[in-house]
């Protein structure tokens, strides 16, 4: 998978995306910048496809990105919830610009 650089080194970029994915799974709704949000959608779609699989070998990919409560929720709640759905797991709503630095902000939420 190819990602935007997000003005960070690779290790920091992976850490930011892991944190965003974890928060999205646990809270089911987060606010972030538009560019981070677009990368988050790509990564989440990849991970939910792995969580939907029945095979344990497919689910091992999730261990690279998730742990603890987020991993459990992804496998046992979100995987079965989206089993019949072929895509479109997230909704991205643009909220405008942040006052401090004029960055485009969006809200990302899971579709029920």
Helices and strands as residue ranges (DSSP letters): H 10-27, E 29-33, H 34-52, H 56-59, H 62-65, H 68-73, I 74-78, H 79-81, E 90-97, E 104-110
